[in-house]
Amino acid sequence: MVVSPVLIQVCQVLTVILGAPLLHGFIVKLEEKIQRGQGPSVFQPYRDLIKLLNKELVIPETASWVFWVAPVVAFTCMLIVPILIPVLTNYPLPLSNMGDILGGGLILTLGSFAILLAGLDSGQPFGGLGSSRAVMLTILAEPTLILIFVGVSFLDHSMLPFVANHLLVRNPSTYWSPAHLFLVFGFLILLTVETDRLPIHSSIHYEIYMIDDARILEYSGPLLAVIKWSTWMKQFILYTIFLNVFFFPWGLSTSGSIPSLLLAMGFIVLKYGAIAAVMSVTDTIQSRLRFYRYQEPLALSFLFAVVALIANQI
């Protein structure tokens, strides 16, 4: 039985919405285990969301309408991107032609930009500190991400992520080409930046050391729940792009039948669990760097992207 493409598209979005907290919970649990701790349950993020949604909303007196709108914008952006990328299927679904992989990257950036503005709009010192630090990272991270997306479009001569998926599955020579491998290495480094796991981030929850969390210190209640949820969804989406478009393009549904969709969901558990384990180990075993050394991994990622473009033209 073949499922309706519209229904599959809805399932893709729901997979991101419901799977993002579970992925975050698994990463937190695994990091605690690596550090020989017990750690919370993998379902703790769901409990946190329910608790925050039932709490009272407190707004700073200095905040404007930007403080209200930013969480909604960020969450909406994370709802749009799953429509454009292969989450469960390797073929386009309804509304997936609204944008290409570059458009999806710009939408992800828009969500981050909204949270950045919210940190500045709160009028609190730590919010401004976190936003200013995030801007310094974004200056190098976002152009590199776009350059990597352009690099993969040079490989398949298309900006559609589904075309890249088909090319890598059907052409092993392209998959193992230097250009593609450099793009994978560059994207892997960017994952540490975009998911708040760069070695400069501190695992100690003191405001002075925070970057991403410092921007949302003034949020509470439902708005904080929406922001945290959108952040976890962004992490899930970036893992989806990395796995289904760059690193492991296999395991997606090709027919839209119920068994193939269930198999694709099973592959999601395996693939995302593997990459989450790699990111957790990497984040745990690395020594923390001083903030001014943030250029080093980002410059390396940018170098990988440039070398990939050059290798593709040779």
Buried (B, 14 or more C-beta within 10 A) or exposed (E): EEBEBEEBBBBBBEBBBEBBBBBBBBBBBBBBEBEEEEBBEBEBBBEBBEEBBEEEEEBBEEBEEBBBBBBBBBBBBBBBBBBBBBBBBBBBBBEBEEBBBBBBBBBBBBBBBBBBBBBBBBBBEBBBBBBBBBEBBBEBBBEBBBBBBBBBBBBBEBBBBBBBBBBBBEBEEBBEBEBBBBBBBBBBBBBBBBBBBBBBBBEEEEBEBBBBBBBBBBBBBBBBBBBBBBBBBBBBBBBBBBBBBBBBBEBBBEEBEEEBBEBBBEBBEEBBBEBBBEBBEBBBEEEEBEBEEBEEBBEBBBBBBBBBBEBBEE
